[in-house]
Amino acid sequence: MGHGSTLGSPGLAEVLRSIILTAAHEPTAMQRLRGVFAGSLLTAVAGHLDDDERTLRAGLVASQLIGVAMARYVWRVGALAELHRDQVVRYIAPTIQRYLAGRLPGP
């Protein structure tokens, strides 16, 4: 069974690479991408949290996802670029879960 349009497919990898590179150089594209990330991530973070904590948690999740995307699809860093998508999920899921629901260090 093929990957179709999963994160592991070469076609989608190139699209992501193109989006990231464009956003890095085009303010309008960056603003649009930031809006998509902020909107989708803020809704994923628990609604019972105050706005500051929700925003912080969403930002932490975004940093992880964007960092992985940059390392895999733009810089194509060593072993990370070669991992199967299921392995990538296994490695980063605990960190994402902690950012979403775990205890964060105090100020």
Secondary structure, DSSP 4 states (H G I P E B T S, - for coil): ---TTSTTSHHHHHHHHHHHHHHHH-HHHHHHHHHHHHHHHHHHS-TTS-HHHHHHHHHHHHHHHHHHHIIIIIS--HHHHHS-HHHHHHHHHHHHHHHHHSPPPP-
